[in-house]
Amino acid sequence: MMDFGPVGIFVLVVTSAASFLLARWLSKRRRDSKRERERQAREASDSRQVRRARERRRAGR
């Protein structure tokens, strides 16, 4: 059986934390890009009148 010393445990904890943070960051990027694609698709399907109204609201800010 393998015996983990303090250094081995430290390396295990650090790599686990790094893996967790990397996975969260990649997941957030993936969700954000999916949300942006859905928003663009929704806006592309809007009527001309709806697009103009949205542009007027943005310009009025």
All heavy atoms as TSV, in Angstrom:
chain	resi	resn	atom	element	x	y	z
A	1	MET	N	N	0.838	-1.179	0.000
A	1	MET	CA	C	0.000	0.000	0.000
A	1	MET	C	C	0.886	1.246	0.000
A	1	MET	O	O	1.931	1.282	0.623
A	1	MET	CB	C	-0.897	-0.015	1.239
A	1	MET	CG	C	-1.949	1.029	1.225
A	1	MET	SD	S	-3.142	0.603	2.509
A	1	MET	CE	C	-3.926	2.133	2.702
A	2	MET	N	N	0.410	2.301	-0.686
A	2	MET	CA	C	1.208	3.518	-0.775
A	2	MET	C	C	1.053	4.338	0.494
A	2	MET	O	O	-0.023	4.433	1.063
A	2	MET	CB	C	0.765	4.351	-1.972
A	2	MET	CG	C	1.032	3.676	-3.297
A	2	MET	SD	S	0.546	4.684	-4.678
A	2	MET	CE	C	1.712	6.009	-4.561
A	3	ASP	N	N	2.155	4.918	0.903
A	3	ASP	CA	C	2.139	5.757	2.106
A	3	ASP	C	C	2.314	7.207	1.673
A	3	ASP	O	O	3.321	7.549	1.048
A	3	ASP	CB	C	3.273	5.336	3.039
A	3	ASP	CG	C	3.205	6.064	4.370
A	3	ASP	OD1	O	2.093	6.474	4.748
A	3	ASP	OD2	O	4.262	6.210	5.010
A	4	PHE	N	N	1.325	8.039	1.968
A	4	PHE	CA	C	1.394	9.455	1.619
A	4	PHE	C	C	1.961	10.236	2.788
A	4	PHE	O	O	1.428	10.192	3.896
A	4	PHE	CB	C	0.002	10.012	1.300
A	4	PHE	CG	C	-0.567	9.511	0.005
A	4	PHE	CD1	C	-1.637	8.636	-0.010
A	4	PHE	CD2	C	-0.034	9.917	-1.203
A	4	PHE	CE1	C	-2.160	8.170	-1.194
A	4	PHE	CE2	C	-0.540	9.460	-2.400
A	4	PHE	CZ	C	-1.608	8.580	-2.393
A	5	GLY	N	N	3.007	10.982	2.497
A	5	GLY	CA	C	3.566	11.861	3.512
A	5	GLY	C	C	2.886	13.217	3.433
A	5	GLY	O	O	1.974	13.439	2.627
A	6	PRO	N	N	3.324	14.135	4.269
A	6	PRO	CA	C	2.718	15.480	4.259
A	6	PRO	C	C	2.846	16.191	2.910
A	6	PRO	O	O	1.923	16.875	2.471
A	6	PRO	CB	C	3.495	16.242	5.326
A	6	PRO	CG	C	4.231	15.230	6.112
A	6	PRO	CD	C	4.319	13.983	5.292
A	7	VAL	N	N	3.953	15.986	2.231
A	7	VAL	CA	C	4.148	16.621	0.926
A	7	VAL	C	C	3.183	16.027	-0.093
A	7	VAL	O	O	2.558	16.749	-0.881
A	7	VAL	CB	C	5.616	16.459	0.455
A	7	VAL	CG1	C	5.781	16.977	-0.963
A	7	VAL	CG2	C	6.554	17.179	1.398
A	8	GLY	N	N	3.009	14.737	-0.079
A	8	GLY	CA	C	2.085	14.087	-0.995
A	8	GLY	C	C	0.650	14.536	-0.777
A	8	GLY	O	O	-0.103	14.765	-1.724
A	9	ILE	N	N	0.266	14.664	0.483
A	9	ILE	CA	C	-1.088	15.129	0.800
A	9	ILE	C	C	-1.267	16.573	0.346
A	9	ILE	O	O	-2.302	16.941	-0.210
A	9	ILE	CB	C	-1.375	14.965	2.306
A	9	ILE	CG1	C	-1.433	13.473	2.649
A	9	ILE	CG2	C	-2.661	15.663	2.697
A	9	ILE	CD1	C	-1.534	13.166	4.121
A	10	PHE	N	N	-0.244	17.405	0.561
A	10	PHE	CA	C	-0.303	18.801	0.130
A	10	PHE	C	C	-0.462	18.886	-1.387
A	10	PHE	O	O	-1.306	19.638	-1.894
A	10	PHE	CB	C	0.955	19.549	0.579
A	10	PHE	CG	C	1.012	20.967	0.088
A	10	PHE	CD1	C	0.209	21.937	0.655
A	10	PHE	CD2	C	1.855	21.319	-0.955
A	10	PHE	CE1	C	0.245	23.242	0.204
A	10	PHE	CE2	C	1.899	22.619	-1.420
A	10	PHE	CZ	C	1.089	23.582	-0.840
A	11	VAL	N	N	0.313	18.106	-2.116
A	11	VAL	CA	C	0.224	18.103	-3.577
A	11	VAL	C	C	-1.159	17.635	-4.012
A	11	VAL	O	O	-1.763	18.203	-4.938
A	11	VAL	CB	C	1.331	17.214	-4.196
A	11	VAL	CG1	C	1.095	16.979	-5.675
A	11	VAL	CG2	C	2.691	17.830	-3.961
A	12	LEU	N	N	-1.690	16.619	-3.356
A	12	LEU	CA	C	-3.026	16.118	-3.667
A	12	LEU	C	C	-4.091	17.192	-3.451
A	12	LEU	O	O	-4.964	17.399	-4.301
A	12	LEU	CB	C	-3.336	14.891	-2.800
A	12	LEU	CG	C	-4.702	14.254	-2.983
A	12	LEU	CD1	C	-4.781	13.624	-4.375
A	12	LEU	CD2	C	-4.944	13.214	-1.916
A	13	VAL	N	N	-4.012	17.913	-2.338
A	13	VAL	CA	C	-4.983	18.966	-2.035
A	13	VAL	C	C	-4.876	20.104	-3.047
A	13	VAL	O	O	-5.889	20.600	-3.555
A	13	VAL	CB	C	-4.792	19.484	-0.592
A	13	VAL	CG1	C	-5.585	20.757	-0.342
A	13	VAL	CG2	C	-5.191	18.411	0.412
A	14	VAL	N	N	-3.658	20.517	-3.371
A	14	VAL	CA	C	-3.459	21.628	-4.311
A	14	VAL	C	C	-3.959	21.253	-5.707
A	14	VAL	O	O	-4.665	22.036	-6.354
A	14	VAL	CB	C	-1.966	22.047	-4.347
A	14	VAL	CG1	C	-1.690	22.987	-5.508
A	14	VAL	CG2	C	-1.590	22.699	-3.035
A	15	THR	N	N	-3.637	20.060	-6.174
A	15	THR	CA	C	-4.089	19.673	-7.511
A	15	THR	C	C	-5.608	19.475	-7.552
A	15	THR	O	O	-6.246	19.789	-8.555
A	15	THR	CB	C	-3.388	18.389	-7.998
A	15	THR	OG1	O	-3.568	17.357	-7.026
A	15	THR	CG2	C	-1.917	18.636	-8.239
A	16	SER	N	N	-6.179	18.993	-6.455
A	16	SER	CA	C	-7.644	18.863	-6.400
A	16	SER	C	C	-8.317	20.230	-6.460
A	16	SER	O	O	-9.300	20.417	-7.176
A	16	SER	CB	C	-8.071	18.140	-5.125
A	16	SER	OG	O	-7.571	16.833	-5.108
A	17	ALA	N	N	-7.788	21.186	-5.709
A	17	ALA	CA	C	-8.353	22.536	-5.716
A	17	ALA	C	C	-8.197	23.171	-7.090
A	17	ALA	O	O	-9.128	23.808	-7.602
A	17	ALA	CB	C	-7.673	23.399	-4.655
A	18	ALA	N	N	-7.048	22.996	-7.713
A	18	ALA	CA	C	-6.824	23.564	-9.042
A	18	ALA	C	C	-7.776	22.942	-10.060
A	18	ALA	O	O	-8.340	23.640	-10.906
A	18	ALA	CB	C	-5.374	23.354	-9.467
A	19	SER	N	N	-7.972	21.646	-9.971
A	19	SER	CA	C	-8.882	20.957	-10.879
A	19	SER	C	C	-10.311	21.463	-10.697
A	19	SER	O	O	-11.031	21.710	-11.671
A	19	SER	CB	C	-8.813	19.456	-10.616
A	19	SER	OG	O	-9.771	18.776	-11.378
A	20	PHE	N	N	-10.725	21.623	-9.451
A	20	PHE	CA	C	-12.068	22.128	-9.151
A	20	PHE	C	C	-12.268	23.533	-9.713
A	20	PHE	O	O	-13.278	23.813	-10.366
A	20	PHE	CB	C	-12.288	22.121	-7.634
A	20	PHE	CG	C	-13.552	22.765	-7.208
A	20	PHE	CD1	C	-14.764	22.108	-7.355
A	20	PHE	CD2	C	-13.558	24.032	-6.657
A	20	PHE	CE1	C	-15.957	22.703	-6.953
A	20	PHE	CE2	C	-14.726	24.637	-6.257
A	20	PHE	CZ	C	-15.935	23.972	-6.407
A	21	LEU	N	N	-11.295	24.416	-9.473
A	21	LEU	CA	C	-11.416	25.796	-9.951
A	21	LEU	C	C	-11.404	25.865	-11.478
A	21	LEU	O	O	-12.155	26.641	-12.075
A	21	LEU	CB	C	-10.301	26.655	-9.362
A	21	LEU	CG	C	-10.395	26.861	-7.847
A	21	LEU	CD1	C	-9.150	27.574	-7.341
A	21	LEU	CD2	C	-11.653	27.629	-7.480
A	22	LEU	N	N	-10.562	25.066	-12.108
A	22	LEU	CA	C	-10.515	25.035	-13.568
A	22	LEU	C	C	-11.846	24.553	-14.148
A	22	LEU	O	O	-12.365	25.128	-15.110
A	22	LEU	CB	C	-9.374	24.141	-14.039
A	22	LEU	CG	C	-9.216	23.993	-15.555
A	22	LEU	CD1	C	-8.855	25.338	-16.180
A	22	LEU	CD2	C	-8.157	22.945	-15.875
A	23	ALA	N	N	-12.418	23.521	-13.549
A	23	ALA	CA	C	-13.704	23.000	-14.024
A	23	ALA	C	C	-14.804	24.049	-13.870
A	23	ALA	O	O	-15.646	24.214	-14.758
A	23	ALA	CB	C	-14.067	21.734	-13.256
A	24	ARG	N	N	-14.817	24.765	-12.753
A	24	ARG	CA	C	-15.825	25.821	-12.559
A	24	ARG	C	C	-15.673	26.927	-13.585
A	24	ARG	O	O	-16.644	27.423	-14.146
A	24	ARG	CB	C	-15.708	26.418	-11.157
A	24	ARG	CG	C	-16.418	25.620	-10.110
A	24	ARG	CD	C	-16.419	26.330	-8.807
A	24	ARG	NE	N	-17.028	27.639	-8.926
A	24	ARG	CZ	C	-17.736	28.222	-7.988
A	24	ARG	NH1	N	-17.929	27.603	-6.866
A	24	ARG	NH2	N	-18.239	29.417	-8.166
A	25	TRP	N	N	-14.428	27.326	-13.845
A	25	TRP	CA	C	-14.167	28.406	-14.796
A	25	TRP	C	C	-14.595	27.989	-16.204
A	25	TRP	O	O	-15.254	28.754	-16.908
A	25	TRP	CB	C	-12.680	28.747	-14.757
A	25	TRP	CG	C	-12.281	29.824	-15.716
A	25	TRP	CD1	C	-12.591	31.145	-15.641
A	25	TRP	CD2	C	-11.501	29.653	-16.901
A	25	TRP	NE1	N	-12.048	31.813	-16.718
A	25	TRP	CE2	C	-11.376	30.921	-17.496
A	25	TRP	CE3	C	-10.899	28.546	-17.494
A	25	TRP	CZ2	C	-10.662	31.109	-18.671
A	25	TRP	CZ3	C	-10.192	28.750	-18.659
A	25	TRP	CH2	C	-10.081	30.011	-19.230
A	26	LEU	N	N	-14.243	26.768	-16.607
A	26	LEU	CA	C	-14.627	26.295	-17.935
A	26	LEU	C	C	-16.141	26.156	-18.052
A	26	LEU	O	O	-16.725	26.473	-19.091
A	26	LEU	CB	C	-13.950	24.962	-18.246
A	26	LEU	CG	C	-12.438	25.017	-18.475
A	26	LEU	CD1	C	-11.864	23.616	-18.593
A	26	LEU	CD2	C	-12.109	25.850	-19.702
A	27	SER	N	N	-16.788	25.692	-16.993
A	27	SER	CA	C	-18.241	25.547	-17.005
A	27	SER	C	C	-18.921	26.914	-17.137
A	27	SER	O	O	-19.890	27.060	-17.885
A	27	SER	CB	C	-18.689	24.857	-15.715
A	27	SER	OG	O	-20.083	24.809	-15.633
A	28	LYS	N	N	-18.397	27.903	-16.433
A	28	LYS	CA	C	-18.975	29.254	-16.518
A	28	LYS	C	C	-18.814	29.810	-17.922
A	28	LYS	O	O	-19.748	30.406	-18.475
A	28	LYS	CB	C	-18.313	30.184	-15.502
A	28	LYS	CG	C	-18.900	31.580	-15.495
A	28	LYS	CD	C	-18.187	32.473	-14.505
A	28	LYS	CE	C	-18.748	33.865	-14.407
A	28	LYS	NZ	N	-19.202	34.476	-15.609
A	29	ARG	N	N	-17.643	29.632	-18.516
A	29	ARG	CA	C	-17.433	30.109	-19.890
A	29	ARG	C	C	-18.398	29.443	-20.853
A	29	ARG	O	O	-18.950	30.087	-21.736
A	29	ARG	CB	C	-15.995	29.828	-20.338
A	29	ARG	CG	C	-14.991	30.802	-19.769
A	29	ARG	CD	C	-13.623	30.601	-20.345
A	29	ARG	NE	N	-13.637	30.650	-21.799
A	29	ARG	CZ	C	-12.648	30.251	-22.556
A	29	ARG	NH1	N	-11.558	29.773	-22.025
A	29	ARG	NH2	N	-12.733	30.335	-23.865
A	30	ARG	N	N	-18.598	28.143	-20.677
A	30	ARG	CA	C	-19.494	27.405	-21.562
A	30	ARG	C	C	-20.938	27.887	-21.400
A	30	ARG	O	O	-21.650	28.091	-22.382
A	30	ARG	CB	C	-19.399	25.917	-21.242
A	30	ARG	CG	C	-20.259	25.069	-22.118
A	30	ARG	CD	C	-20.268	23.656	-21.598
A	30	ARG	NE	N	-19.603	22.765	-22.515
A	30	ARG	CZ	C	-19.185	21.567	-22.191
A	30	ARG	NH1	N	-19.315	21.140	-20.972
A	30	ARG	NH2	N	-18.647	20.800	-23.102
A	31	ARG	N	N	-21.383	28.086	-20.151
A	31	ARG	CA	C	-22.741	28.576	-19.904
A	31	ARG	C	C	-22.931	29.980	-20.466
A	31	ARG	O	O	-23.966	30.280	-21.066
A	31	ARG	CB	C	-23.052	28.603	-18.404
A	31	ARG	CG	C	-23.395	27.273	-17.814
A	31	ARG	CD	C	-23.964	27.396	-16.412
A	31	ARG	NE	N	-23.289	28.356	-15.558
A	31	ARG	CZ	C	-22.290	28.076	-14.741
A	31	ARG	NH1	N	-21.828	26.851	-14.659
A	31	ARG	NH2	N	-21.749	29.018	-13.993
A	32	ASP	N	N	-21.934	30.839	-20.259
A	32	ASP	CA	C	-22.032	32.216	-20.767
A	32	ASP	C	C	-22.113	32.238	-22.294
A	32	ASP	O	O	-22.900	32.991	-22.866
A	32	ASP	CB	C	-20.838	33.051	-20.296
A	32	ASP	CG	C	-20.885	33.357	-18.813
A	32	ASP	OD1	O	-21.943	33.128	-18.181
A	32	ASP	OD2	O	-19.854	33.810	-18.276
A	33	SER	N	N	-21.295	31.431	-22.957
A	33	SER	CA	C	-21.327	31.439	-24.426
A	33	SER	C	C	-22.645	30.856	-24.928
A	33	SER	O	O	-23.198	31.349	-25.926
A	33	SER	CB	C	-20.137	30.687	-25.002
A	33	SER	OG	O	-20.203	29.319	-24.710
A	34	LYS	N	N	-23.166	29.844	-24.252
A	34	LYS	CA	C	-24.457	29.279	-24.654
A	34	LYS	C	C	-25.563	30.311	-24.471
A	34	LYS	O	O	-26.423	30.480	-25.339
A	34	LYS	CB	C	-24.767	28.029	-23.827
A	34	LYS	CG	C	-26.072	27.382	-24.206
A	34	LYS	CD	C	-26.353	26.150	-23.376
A	34	LYS	CE	C	-27.681	25.541	-23.767
A	34	LYS	NZ	N	-28.042	24.413	-22.924
A	35	ARG	N	N	-25.531	31.019	-23.354
A	35	ARG	CA	C	-26.525	32.064	-23.091
A	35	ARG	C	C	-26.451	33.168	-24.150
A	35	ARG	O	O	-27.466	33.649	-24.637
A	35	ARG	CB	C	-26.304	32.644	-21.697
A	35	ARG	CG	C	-27.432	33.502	-21.197
A	35	ARG	CD	C	-27.217	33.946	-19.758
A	35	ARG	NE	N	-27.112	32.795	-18.868
A	35	ARG	CZ	C	-26.108	32.573	-18.022
A	35	ARG	NH1	N	-25.105	33.424	-17.941
A	35	ARG	NH2	N	-26.100	31.514	-17.250
A	36	GLU	N	N	-25.233	33.536	-24.538
A	36	GLU	CA	C	-25.049	34.574	-25.561
A	36	GLU	C	C	-25.575	34.100	-26.919
A	36	GLU	O	O	-26.222	34.854	-27.639
A	36	GLU	CB	C	-23.575	34.956	-25.659
A	36	GLU	CG	C	-23.271	36.020	-26.678
A	36	GLU	CD	C	-23.941	37.355	-26.402
A	36	GLU	OE1	O	-24.329	37.616	-25.246
A	36	GLU	OE2	O	-24.103	38.147	-27.352
A	37	ARG	N	N	-25.290	32.846	-27.286
A	37	ARG	CA	C	-25.820	32.301	-28.550
A	37	ARG	C	C	-27.343	32.294	-28.549
A	37	ARG	O	O	-27.966	32.639	-29.550
A	37	ARG	CB	C	-25.308	30.880	-28.774
A	37	ARG	CG	C	-23.921	30.801	-29.318
A	37	ARG	CD	C	-23.589	29.413	-29.843
A	37	ARG	NE	N	-23.913	28.343	-28.917
A	37	ARG	CZ	C	-23.092	27.865	-27.980
A	37	ARG	NH1	N	-21.892	28.388	-27.855
A	37	ARG	NH2	N	-23.465	26.882	-27.191
A	38	GLU	N	N	-27.939	31.905	-27.414
A	38	GLU	CA	C	-29.404	31.891	-27.330
A	38	GLU	C	C	-29.971	33.301	-27.448
A	38	GLU	O	O	-30.991	33.515	-28.100
A	38	GLU	CB	C	-29.850	31.249	-26.017
A	38	GLU	CG	C	-29.614	29.761	-25.968
A	38	GLU	CD	C	-29.875	29.169	-24.594
A	38	GLU	OE1	O	-30.051	29.933	-23.621
A	38	GLU	OE2	O	-29.904	27.924	-24.503
A	39	ARG	N	N	-29.294	34.273	-26.814
A	39	ARG	CA	C	-29.745	35.674	-26.897
A	39	ARG	C	C	-29.667	36.171	-28.339
A	39	ARG	O	O	-30.598	36.799	-28.837
A	39	ARG	CB	C	-28.900	36.570	-25.986
A	39	ARG	CG	C	-29.394	38.026	-25.947
A	39	ARG	CD	C	-28.407	38.940	-25.257
A	39	ARG	NE	N	-27.126	39.032	-25.942
A	39	ARG	CZ	C	-26.918	39.763	-27.045
A	39	ARG	NH1	N	-27.888	40.448	-27.584
A	39	ARG	NH2	N	-25.725	39.806	-27.610
A	40	GLN	N	N	-28.579	35.862	-29.021
A	40	GLN	CA	C	-28.434	36.294	-30.409
A	40	GLN	C	C	-29.486	35.644	-31.298
A	40	GLN	O	O	-30.042	36.301	-32.181
A	40	GLN	CB	C	-27.039	35.965	-30.923
A	40	GLN	CG	C	-25.969	36.869	-30.349
A	40	GLN	CD	C	-24.580	36.480	-30.805
A	40	GLN	OE1	O	-24.370	35.420	-31.389
A	40	GLN	NE2	N	-23.615	37.346	-30.528
A	41	ALA	N	N	-29.766	34.376	-31.064
A	41	ALA	CA	C	-30.790	33.690	-31.857
A	41	ALA	C	C	-32.162	34.305	-31.596
A	41	ALA	O	O	-32.964	34.491	-32.519
A	41	ALA	CB	C	-30.808	32.201	-31.525
A	42	ARG	N	N	-32.439	34.621	-30.333
A	42	ARG	CA	C	-33.719	35.239	-29.984
A	42	ARG	C	C	-33.847	36.614	-30.640
A	42	ARG	O	O	-34.887	36.952	-31.197
A	42	ARG	CB	C	-33.838	35.336	-28.464
A	42	ARG	CG	C	-35.197	35.698	-27.957
A	42	ARG	CD	C	-35.302	35.604	-26.439
A	42	ARG	NE	N	-34.250	36.364	-25.751
A	42	ARG	CZ	C	-33.250	35.822	-25.051
A	42	ARG	NH1	N	-33.158	34.518	-24.929
A	42	ARG	NH2	N	-32.351	36.588	-24.458
A	43	GLU	N	N	-32.777	37.401	-30.574
A	43	GLU	CA	C	-32.825	38.730	-31.184
A	43	GLU	C	C	-32.936	38.639	-32.700
A	43	GLU	O	O	-33.576	39.466	-33.332
A	43	GLU	CB	C	-31.597	39.543	-30.784
A	43	GLU	CG	C	-31.654	40.051	-29.363
A	43	GLU	CD	C	-30.490	40.952	-29.016
A	43	GLU	OE1	O	-29.645	41.226	-29.894
A	43	GLU	OE2	O	-30.446	41.402	-27.856
A	44	ALA	N	N	-32.303	37.647	-33.307
A	44	ALA	CA	C	-32.365	37.494	-34.759
A	44	ALA	C	C	-33.783	37.142	-35.207
A	44	ALA	O	O	-34.186	37.495	-36.318
A	44	ALA	CB	C	-31.391	36.419	-35.215
A	45	SER	N	N	-34.522	36.471	-34.345
A	45	SER	CA	C	-35.879	36.082	-34.725
A	45	SER	C	C	-36.911	37.178	-34.411
A	45	SER	O	O	-38.079	37.022	-34.774
A	45	SER	CB	C	-36.275	34.782	-34.019
A	45	SER	OG	O	-36.412	35.010	-32.635
A	46	ASP	N	N	-36.467	38.255	-33.752
A	46	ASP	CA	C	-37.389	39.356	-33.451
A	46	ASP	C	C	-37.828	40.056	-34.735
A	46	ASP	O	O	-37.106	40.091	-35.727
A	46	ASP	CB	C	-36.719	40.400	-32.554
A	46	ASP	CG	C	-36.581	39.929	-31.121
A	46	ASP	OD1	O	-37.227	38.926	-30.771
A	46	ASP	OD2	O	-35.823	40.566	-30.371
A	47	SER	N	N	-39.001	40.652	-34.667
A	47	SER	CA	C	-39.480	41.413	-35.807
A	47	SER	C	C	-38.701	42.728	-35.920
A	47	SER	O	O	-38.031	43.158	-34.983
A	47	SER	CB	C	-40.969	41.714	-35.659
A	47	SER	OG	O	-41.172	42.627	-34.595
A	48	ARG	N	N	-38.809	43.361	-37.044
A	48	ARG	CA	C	-38.121	44.632	-37.270
A	48	ARG	C	C	-38.594	45.681	-36.267
A	48	ARG	O	O	-37.797	46.461	-35.741
A	48	ARG	CB	C	-38.422	45.087	-38.699
A	48	ARG	CG	C	-37.752	46.360	-39.095
A	48	ARG	CD	C	-38.046	46.646	-40.541
A	48	ARG	NE	N	-37.595	47.970	-40.893
A	48	ARG	CZ	C	-37.929	48.587	-41.996
A	48	ARG	NH1	N	-38.717	47.989	-42.866
A	48	ARG	NH2	N	-37.484	49.781	-42.264
A	49	GLN	N	N	-39.878	45.682	-35.966
A	49	GLN	CA	C	-40.432	46.649	-35.019
A	49	GLN	C	C	-39.834	46.439	-33.624
A	49	GLN	O	O	-39.473	47.406	-32.952
A	49	GLN	CB	C	-41.952	46.492	-34.972
A	49	GLN	CG	C	-42.647	47.497	-34.077
A	49	GLN	CD	C	-44.162	47.310	-34.083
A	49	GLN	OE1	O	-44.663	46.361	-34.679
A	49	GLN	NE2	N	-44.860	48.206	-33.435
A	50	VAL	N	N	-39.709	45.207	-33.209
A	50	VAL	CA	C	-39.142	44.904	-31.888
A	50	VAL	C	C	-37.677	45.319	-31.841
A	50	VAL	O	O	-37.213	45.898	-30.852
A	50	VAL	CB	C	-39.304	43.397	-31.562
A	50	VAL	CG1	C	-38.548	43.024	-30.307
A	50	VAL	CG2	C	-40.772	43.040	-31.436
A	51	ARG	N	N	-36.926	45.049	-32.909
A	51	ARG	CA	C	-35.515	45.443	-32.941
A	51	ARG	C	C	-35.369	46.953	-32.850
A	51	ARG	O	O	-34.527	47.466	-32.115
A	51	ARG	CB	C	-34.846	44.934	-34.218
A	51	ARG	CG	C	-34.537	43.457	-34.191
A	51	ARG	CD	C	-33.567	43.069	-35.289
A	51	ARG	NE	N	-34.020	43.419	-36.621
A	51	ARG	CZ	C	-34.742	42.618	-37.401
A	51	ARG	NH1	N	-35.094	41.431	-36.984
A	51	ARG	NH2	N	-35.101	42.996	-38.604
A	52	ARG	N	N	-36.190	47.686	-33.586
A	52	ARG	CA	C	-36.108	49.149	-33.538
A	52	ARG	C	C	-36.444	49.679	-32.156
A	52	ARG	O	O	-35.817	50.608	-31.661
A	52	ARG	CB	C	-37.044	49.771	-34.581
A	52	ARG	CG	C	-36.504	49.665	-35.975
A	52	ARG	CD	C	-37.427	50.362	-36.915
A	52	ARG	NE	N	-36.753	50.665	-38.158
A	52	ARG	CZ	C	-37.315	51.293	-39.165
A	52	ARG	NH1	N	-38.569	51.684	-39.069
A	52	ARG	NH2	N	-36.651	51.533	-40.259
A	53	ALA	N	N	-37.469	49.115	-31.528
A	53	ALA	CA	C	-37.845	49.553	-30.178
A	53	ALA	C	C	-36.697	49.296	-29.202
A	53	ALA	O	O	-36.391	50.134	-28.352
A	53	ALA	CB	C	-39.108	48.826	-29.722
A	54	ARG	N	N	-36.033	48.139	-29.309
A	54	ARG	CA	C	-34.908	47.826	-28.427
A	54	ARG	C	C	-33.766	48.809	-28.662
A	54	ARG	O	O	-33.136	49.293	-27.720
A	54	ARG	CB	C	-34.440	46.396	-28.668
A	54	ARG	CG	C	-33.341	45.971	-27.732
A	54	ARG	CD	C	-32.922	44.527	-27.843
A	54	ARG	NE	N	-32.799	44.057	-29.205
A	54	ARG	CZ	C	-33.602	43.166	-29.778
A	54	ARG	NH1	N	-34.591	42.643	-29.111
A	54	ARG	NH2	N	-33.415	42.794	-31.034
A	55	GLU	N	N	-33.503	49.142	-29.938
A	55	GLU	CA	C	-32.431	50.100	-30.240
A	55	GLU	C	C	-32.765	51.482	-29.686
A	55	GLU	O	O	-31.889	52.176	-29.194
A	55	GLU	CB	C	-32.198	50.159	-31.742
A	55	GLU	CG	C	-31.559	48.899	-32.293
A	55	GLU	CD	C	-31.551	48.856	-33.809
A	55	GLU	OE1	O	-31.978	49.848	-34.444
A	55	GLU	OE2	O	-31.138	47.817	-34.359
A	56	ARG	N	N	-34.020	51.871	-29.734
A	56	ARG	CA	C	-34.415	53.175	-29.178
A	56	ARG	C	C	-34.227	53.195	-27.666
A	56	ARG	O	O	-33.776	54.179	-27.100
A	56	ARG	CB	C	-35.877	53.487	-29.514
A	56	ARG	CG	C	-36.068	54.008	-30.937
A	56	ARG	CD	C	-37.438	54.630	-31.102
A	56	ARG	NE	N	-38.539	53.700	-30.807
A	56	ARG	CZ	C	-39.099	52.882	-31.687
A	56	ARG	NH1	N	-38.675	52.853	-32.931
A	56	ARG	NH2	N	-40.084	52.092	-31.323
A	57	ARG	N	N	-34.577	52.080	-27.012
A	57	ARG	CA	C	-34.382	52.002	-25.543
A	57	ARG	C	C	-32.903	52.101	-25.199
A	57	ARG	O	O	-32.526	52.773	-24.253
A	57	ARG	CB	C	-34.957	50.701	-25.004
A	57	ARG	CG	C	-36.448	50.701	-24.843
A	57	ARG	CD	C	-36.928	49.535	-23.997
A	57	ARG	NE	N	-36.424	48.235	-24.445
A	57	ARG	CZ	C	-37.062	47.423	-25.287
A	57	ARG	NH1	N	-38.214	47.779	-25.787
A	57	ARG	NH2	N	-36.532	46.268	-25.625
A	58	ARG	N	N	-32.064	51.419	-25.961
A	58	ARG	CA	C	-30.613	51.463	-25.687
A	58	ARG	C	C	-30.051	52.855	-25.934
A	58	ARG	O	O	-29.191	53.320	-25.201
A	58	ARG	CB	C	-29.882	50.458	-26.554
A	58	ARG	CG	C	-30.086	49.035	-26.112
A	58	ARG	CD	C	-29.319	48.085	-26.981
A	58	ARG	NE	N	-29.580	46.709	-26.604
A	58	ARG	CZ	C	-29.312	45.668	-27.347
A	58	ARG	NH1	N	-28.744	45.835	-28.528
A	58	ARG	NH2	N	-29.583	44.454	-26.940
A	59	ALA	N	N	-30.530	53.514	-26.970
A	59	ALA	CA	C	-30.011	54.849	-27.300
A	59	ALA	C	C	-30.482	55.879	-26.278
A	59	ALA	O	O	-29.803	56.873	-26.027
A	59	ALA	CB	C	-30.476	55.259	-28.700
A	60	GLY	N	N	-31.627	55.644	-25.658
A	60	GLY	CA	C	-32.187	56.596	-24.709
A	60	GLY	C	C	-31.521	56.566	-23.345
A	60	GLY	O	O	-31.738	57.433	-22.525
A	61	ARG	N	N	-30.690	55.570	-23.109
A	61	ARG	CA	C	-30.037	55.447	-21.779
A	61	ARG	C	C	-28.973	56.454	-21.568
A	61	ARG	O	O	-28.323	57.013	-22.284
A	61	ARG	CB	C	-29.450	54.053	-21.600
A	61	ARG	CG	C	-30.519	53.015	-21.438
A	61	ARG	CD	C	-29.901	51.680	-21.161
A	61	ARG	NE	N	-30.998	50.721	-20.968
A	61	ARG	CZ	C	-30.810	49.463	-20.741
A	61	ARG	NH1	N	-29.609	48.978	-20.656
A	61	ARG	NH2	N	-31.819	48.653	-20.584
